[in-house]
Amino acid sequence: MRKTSTLKALMMTTTVLTAFTAHSATLVQNVGAGWESFTDKVATTWQQPEGIDFYLPAITWHNRATYDREHINKYNERPWGAGGGISRYDEKGNWNGIYLMAFKDSFNKWEPFGGYGWVATWRPLADQNFHWGAGYTAGVTARHNWDYIPVPALLPLASIGYGDLDFQMTYIPGTHNNGNVYFAWLRYHF
């Protein structure tokens, strides 16, 4: 009886390990394909931009549900600054951009943020100038309260626009009195 249960346990372990190995190989393949797609999009945007972009930071809003009044009262929500970049629309009509912005952060200190953004773009109206979409931005920032040590960031990105003008936005997740910030800017494509 003991040999039977040991054999069953061994067979079950072998089955689980085989399935895990198969799924791990698929996961590694998918991650590799995703990374290759990402680097191809960045490289193509860098090598074949359709023009340059001007960025104007517009809104920083600290989520009132996650901050106490003391913090809200001392934080800056006017992110004065500017930025520039290059961008293109790919064969599917999705926006791809490489950019660098500098703006006043929550403590009213300068914060740079640079990276790559991708937005799946839809044109739902007969007027094809109107567009909106959602995607992500992957970049690096540095803040004075972190001694300007570069920090990577992967954030959601949404956009709504008309013609060459877009209102783009992201949300920085966080904890109580930290993060949980809505940040938005205008982007004009020349």
Buried (B, 14 or more C-beta within 10 A) or exposed (E): EEEEEEEEEEEEEEEEEEEEEEEEEEEEEEEEEEEEEBEEBBEEBEEEBEEEBBBBBBBBBBBEEBBEEEBBEEBBBEBEBEBBBBBBBBEEEBBBBBBBBBBBBBEEEBBBBBBBBBBBBEEEEEEEEBBBBBBBBBBEBBBEEEEBEEEEEEBEBBBBBEEEEBBBBBBBEBEEBBBBBBBBBBBBBE
